[in-house]
């Protein structure tokens, strides 16, 4: 995918600050495109890798978003425990002082699970 190509190119700049955040942002935006195009299984595979990346790089703001989007994917794939992922993401964002994202993510939940 184009995201994979962009991530490979970013590797050339691995000594720059905030590179991990940029890489996570690209992947998070790609996830939203997959969700928007109803490619839920592909998105679920991608999000598992991104969650590991965010944990490894201590990107907790991004991780909170991933958890909420994983809940959206679980809802759309009719899997159990979607609410667990919503709670986990929102709790993480609250504990890391990133409450500003919560209203936007709640709107995402409504938008992508009521269609």
C-alpha positions, 0 to 999 in steps of 0.5 A: 500500500501507499502507507507501506511505501511512505513508511519505508521512505520515513526510515531514511530519516530515522534520526529525526525527532517525532518520526515515530509519531508521524509513522503512527499518524500515517497508519492511523489515517490509513486505518480510517480509510479502511474503515470508511471503505468497510475493509474491516478485516484488513483494518483489524490486521493493520491495527494489531501491528499498530497497537504493538508499534504504539506500545513499543514506542510509548505513543499513548495518545495514538494507542488510545485512538487505536483501542477505540478504533479496534472497538469500531472494528469489533462492532462492524465485524459483529465480535464481542467486547467492542465496549471493552476496547472503547473503555480501554481507549478512553481511559488511556486518553483520560489518564494521559491527559488527552481528553481533547480527543474523546469527543471526536472519537465518540463522534467516530463511534457513532458515525462508523457503527450506525451505518 
